[in-house]
Amino acid sequence: MTVIYPDVATPNTAALDDLRLFTMPQPGIDRLSFVTWDTIDVAGFRTETIRLEGHYVIERLAPTASDWQAASVDIIMRELDVAGESAQFGRLQASVNEDIGRQSRGQVKPGTVYPERFDSPKLCVMEGFMRFELPDMGLELFNEDVITLRHRITHIPPIGNGGGTGEVAVPLYPVGGGEPLATLREVQTHIGAWLES
């Protein structure tokens, strides 16, 4: 089934034939549909998990080797645009925070999850710095401590794979300064198909 996300281009299903399991790709840029389930405490409200959907753009640098087991790949999150709605505090939109002076980046790690097997997933780690906009509350929040997403992936880009943070406690600060007004407790993710430009 093809899922159509609001306000983003339609999935490029023909390109799915280009995916190769346990194979290192050439460098490139992927614009992928993306769904997250963010569990957040906002001051004065109960903890809530909010579904956000949209897309992200990842730049993949050249792999360090052609061998799946040995290679690593540095990645940079160039864009994130996911949005949803809380039953308690209204609209929520998340994006890459370009104002903090730290890049959202990560790596597909060398080695594999099960080192004795060639056909084993690799660990992909992304360290993100995000902005969370809650327009119905007049709030813009950001994280100073990194949000670390971990995925076990069998192909690059990791279309169809999921992962997340596990349980965390990342303070979210108001953009204008001051004490944290919310805490990010967990992020779960699902990576969808390539999107047409």
C-alpha positions in Angstrom: 0.0 0.0 0.0 1.3 3.5 -0.9 0.9 6.0 1.9 0.4 9.6 0.8 1.6 12.2 3.4 0.1 15.7 3.4 2.3 18.5 2.1 5.1 16.3 0.7 5.7 14.8 -2.6 4.3 11.3 -3.5 6.5 8.2 -2.8 8.7 7.2 -5.7 7.9 3.5 -5.7 9.8 2.7 -8.9 13.0 3.5 -7.1 12.4 0.7 -4.6 13.8 -1.7 -7.2 17.2 0.0 -6.7 17.6 -1.2 -3.0 20.2 -3.9 -2.5 20.4 -5.9 0.8 23.8 -5.9 2.5 25.4 -3.7 -0.2 27.3 -0.4 0.1 25.9 2.3 -2.1 27.5 5.2 -3.8 27.3 8.6 -2.0 24.1 10.4 -2.5 21.1 12.4 -1.0 17.9 10.7 0.0 14.6 12.4 0.5 12.5 9.9 2.4 9.1 9.8 4.0 9.4 9.6 7.8 7.1 8.9 10.7 8.0 9.4 14.4 6.2 8.8 17.6 7.5 11.4 20.1 6.7 11.0 23.8 6.9 14.4 25.4 6.2 15.9 28.8 5.2 19.6 28.5 5.0 21.5 31.8 1.4 21.5 33.1 0.3 18.6 30.9 0.4 14.8 31.2 3.0 12.8 29.2 1.7 12.2 25.6 2.9 10.3 22.6 2.3 12.2 19.4 2.5 10.8 15.9 4.5 13.1 13.5 4.7 12.5 9.8 6.4 14.1 6.9 9.9 13.7 5.4 13.6 14.1 6.0 16.7 14.6 3.8 19.9 12.6 4.5 23.2 13.2 2.8 25.3 10.0 2.6 29.1 10.4 2.1 31.2 7.8 0.4 31.5 4.5 2.2 34.9 3.7 3.7 34.9 0.3 1.8 32.8 -1.7 -0.6 32.4 -4.6 1.8 29.1 -4.5 3.9 30.7 -5.8 7.0 33.8 -3.6 7.1 32.5 -0.3 5.8 31.1 2.7 7.6 29.2 5.7 6.0 29.0 9.2 7.5 25.6 10.7 7.2 24.2 14.3 7.7 20.6 15.2 8.3 20.1 18.2 6.0 16.3 18.6 6.5 13.5 17.4 8.7 9.9 18.3 8.4 7.4 16.2 10.4 4.2 17.4 12.0 1.3 16.1 14.0 -1.3 17.2 16.6 -1.5 16.7 20.3 -4.9 16.1 22.0 -3.6 18.4 24.8 -1.5 21.2 23.4 -2.4 21.3 19.7 -0.1 21.3 16.7 3.5 20.1 16.9 6.2 20.4 14.2 9.8 19.2 14.4 12.7 20.4 12.2 16.5 20.4 12.2 17.8 23.2 14.4 20.2 25.1 12.2 20.7 27.8 14.8 22.4 25.8 17.5 25.8 25.7 15.7 25.9 21.9 15.8 25.1 19.6 12.9 22.7 16.7 13.0 24.8 13.9 11.8 25.7 10.3 12.4 27.2 7.1 10.9 26.4 3.7 9.7 28.9 1.9 11.9 31.6 -0.4 10.8 31.0 -4.1 11.5 27.6 -5.8 11.8 25.3 -6.5 14.7 26.1 -10.2 14.4 29.8 -10.2 13.4 30.0 -13.9 12.4 27.4 -13.3 9.6 27.8 -11.4 6.4 24.0 -11.0 6.0 23.6 -9.2 9.3 22.2 -5.7 10.0 24.5 -2.8 10.7 24.0 -0.2 13.4 23.1 3.3 12.2 23.3 6.1 14.7 22.0 9.7 14.2 22.7 12.5 16.7 20.1 15.2 16.2 19.6 18.8 17.3 16.0 19.7 16.7 13.5 22.5 17.0 10.0 21.7 18.2 7.3 24.3 17.4 4.0 24.3 19.3 2.2 27.2 17.6 -1.1 26.8 19.5 0.8 27.4 22.8 3.2 30.0 21.4 6.2 27.9 22.1 9.4 27.1 20.2 11.6 24.6 22.0 15.0 23.0 21.2 17.4 20.4 22.7 20.9 21.2 23.8 21.7 17.6 24.7 21.8 15.3 21.6 18.9 13.2 20.6 20.4 9.9 19.6 18.4 7.7 17.2 19.6 4.1 16.7 18.5 1.8 13.8 19.5 -1.7 12.8 19.6 -1.5 9.0 19.9 -4.1 6.2 20.2 -1.7 3.3 21.1 1.9 2.6 19.0 4.0 2.5 17.1 2.1 5.3 13.7 2.2 3.7 11.2 0.2 5.8 13.5 0.1 8.8 12.6 1.6 12.2 14.3 2.4 15.5 14.4 5.2 18.0 16.0 6.5 21.2 14.7 4.1 23.8 13.8 5.8 27.1 15.5 9.1 27.5 15.1 12.4 29.4 16.2 15.2 27.0 15.3 18.7 28.3 13.7 21.0 25.8 14.5 24.7 26.2 12.6 27.7 25.0 14.3 29.3 22.0 14.4 32.7 23.6 16.2 31.4 26.7 15.2 30.1 30.1 14.7 26.9 31.9 13.4 23.7 30.1 9.6 23.7 29.5 9.4 20.2 28.3 11.2 16.8 28.3 11.5 14.4 25.4 11.0 10.9 26.8 11.3 8.7 23.8 11.2 8.8 20.0 10.2 5.8 17.8 10.7 6.0 14.0 9.7 4.4 10.8 11.6 5.3 7.6 9.5 5.2 4.4 10.1 5.3 0.7 12.0 7.8 -1.4 9.9 10.8 -2.3 9.9 12.5 -5.7 11.2 16.1 -5.7 
